Amino acid sequence: MRREKRYYVYILASKSRVLYVGVTGVLMARVLQHKSEECEGFTQRYKVNRLIYYEVFQYVNNAIARETEIKKWHREKKVALLEANNLTWEDLAADWGKSALMTRTDSSPAEAGSE
């Protein structure tokens, strides 16, 4: 079964709350690029690398239209949008790209079948 393509409009912030609005087809990869400062220019210069808001779209034209709409807004309206969903400006991708530690418990299925 083929997975449906998705497109994302996202808002990043710096610790000092500088905002950036973007669009992408692969949210995790794009956010990790911002976090590793691979994206030269505005986001690198102002250390804008914390994902604080995103929307998902089925069609790329809808995502681009929404990005354009949000970019035209005054800062106050952007802040109201993101704070309605993320009041504390928490980095929604804080753990993305970090190693996960996998542990087994005594009741794991692999151990239960080996007796």
Protein Blocks (a to p, Z undefined) as FASTA:
>chain_A
ZZdddddddddddfkopacddddfblklmmmmmmnomagcjklmnopabdfbdcddfblk
lmmmmmmmmmmpcfklmmmmmmmmmmnopafklmgoiacdddddfkbfklmmmZZ
